[in-house]
Amino acid sequence: MSVNWKAFINQISHYESFVLVSHIRPDCDALGSELGMAEVLRAVGKKVRIINAHRTPAALNFLDPAGNIEVLGDHVEAEDISTNCIMILDTSAWAQLGDMGDVIRVASCDKIVLDHHVGEDDLGATMYKDYQAEATGQLVVQAADALGVPLTRTMAMPLFAAIATDTGWFRFPSVTSETYRVIARLIDVGVVPAEVYGDLYERDTIGRLRLRGLALSRTQTELDGALMYTWVEKQDFEATGALPNDTEDAINLTLAVEGAQGAVIFVGQIRGGFKMSFRSRCGMDCNEVARNFGGGGHKAAAGAFVEGTLAEAKERVLPVVREAMEKGLQ
């Protein structure tokens, strides 16, 4: 499924103002896509605000040096949000929108979704999706091309980070030759990959390091080492001095074990319950697994959330993963 860019351009032309929104616990693809799209829309004369339900993680503030991203409830109230169109980037699920979902539900303006995830809810929006795109950041580059907007360094840096992180720094199977052609264009307008890598991966805190070590020390194996799983409980964040987003990429470290074909990490949430991230290098479809718990994503990577204790989460989730893995390994 590819995006109908002619229809996208036609729809964009009808609006003077936009509010850009992405998912809770925003990552680089969410933030980079919002920041890049905001610059693209401003280049064609649109008024743009970015408003998220969650604050930008401190480690990712380098993506938004001008502080353009606003946060609902932090000097921004729902009743103060007025726009011709709400554009939702990098998600198609109500559960991923947090409190901004309530704003979207009651908003009388038009809504647009630009996303690369397979699963979707009825958001009352026009969907522009490409399941084959390696990142929503890639779709924003395509949107700029469709609108005839030249790439600038201001656009390119967050878009580079979006694509680089959603491809595991270009090591995931979603990477194609077109990925590198787009990356070359972003470098040509001023992105310095070494600087972005340094900002992303060479500014760890001791708390993040300790939390990763704790998660890795708990790693369990099943199915003759093909399935790896581990967990982080909410009290571990205080104990190690880590932040909630410090679990990002921890699941991928478990896949470095020889023979590992699938992995799950359970991450305790401050308000209770557990967020799960799933990864697959075999026939297991992570999106299908996540949908069992109201989540979604891609075949190779997806996420979901369940209520309850760690023991209850494991009891519910692991049998589903085992069955999917056994099928996927056949």
Salt bridges, closest charged atoms under 4 A:
ASP27 OD1 - HIS23 NE2 3.42
ASP29 OD2 - HIS116 NE2 3.44
GLU39 OE2 - ARG42 NH1 3.13
GLU70 OE2 - ARG49 NE 2.87
ASP74 OD2 - ARG55 NE 3.48
ASP74 OD1 - HIS75 NE2 3.54
ASP90 OD2 - HIS23 NE2 3.00
ASP90 OD1 - HIS116 NE2 3.42
ASP90 OD1 - HIS117 ND1 3.90
ASP115 OD1 - HIS117 ND1 2.69
ASP115 OD2 - LYS129 NZ 3.88
GLU120 OE1 - LYS129 NZ 3.12
ASP145 OD1 - ARG185 NH2 2.77
ASP166 OD2 - HIS116 NE2 3.31
GLU178 OE1 - ARG181 NE 2.95
GLU195 OE1 - ARG153 NH2 3.87
ASP199 OD1 - ARG203 NH1 3.68
ASP204 OD1 - ARG208 NE 3.14
ASP204 OD2 - ARG212 NH1 3.95
GLU222 OE1 - ARG322 NE 2.45
ASP236 OD2 - ARG218 NH1 2.65
ASP246 OD1 - ARG208 NH1 3.13
ASP249 OD1 - ARG171 NH2 3.96
GLU288 OE2 - ARG291 NH1 3.23
GLU323 OE2 - LYS327 NZ 3.48
